[in-house]
């Protein structure tokens, strides 16, 4: 599914790129649940035009 639902609500000339991170690029320590929770994230990038 990814960005399919989001794209329905954006103008046609806007592209969305979703990039998942986590264990590969942690922002917190993966040794406890709190740190793992912070590392579960997705970055959305919007591109105007074609």
C-alpha positions as CSV (number, residue, x, y, z in Angstrom):
1,X,0.0,0.0,0.0
2,X,2.8,2.5,0.9
3,X,1.9,6.0,-0.3
4,X,-1.1,5.0,-2.5
5,X,-3.7,6.5,-0.2
6,X,-1.7,9.7,0.4
7,X,-1.3,10.2,-3.4
8,X,-5.0,10.2,-3.9
9,X,-5.2,13.4,-1.9
10,X,-2.4,15.3,-3.6
11,X,-2.3,17.2,-6.9
12,X,-1.2,15.2,-9.9
13,X,2.1,17.0,-10.2
14,X,3.3,16.0,-6.7
15,X,5.3,12.8,-6.3
16,X,5.8,11.2,-2.9
17,X,8.8,9.0,-1.9
18,X,8.7,7.0,1.2
19,X,11.9,5.7,2.8
20,X,11.9,3.4,5.8
21,X,14.7,3.4,8.3
22,X,15.3,1.5,11.5
23,X,18.1,-0.8,12.4
24,X,20.2,0.4,9.4
25,X,20.2,4.0,10.5
26,X,19.2,4.2,14.2
27,X,18.7,7.6,16.0
28,X,18.5,5.9,19.4
29,X,19.9,2.8,21.1
30,X,18.4,-0.5,20.0
31,X,19.1,-2.2,23.4
32,X,15.7,-1.3,24.9
33,X,12.1,-0.9,23.7
34,X,12.1,2.9,24.0
35,X,15.1,3.2,21.7
36,X,13.7,0.7,19.2
37,X,10.4,2.6,19.2
38,X,12.3,5.8,18.2
39,X,14.0,4.0,15.4
40,X,10.8,2.8,13.7
41,X,10.2,5.7,11.4
42,X,9.5,6.6,7.7
43,X,10.6,9.7,6.0
44,X,8.3,11.1,3.3
45,X,9.7,13.4,0.6
46,X,7.5,15.5,-1.7
47,X,8.6,16.4,-5.2
48,X,6.7,19.1,-7.2
49,X,6.7,18.8,-10.9
50,X,7.4,15.9,-13.3
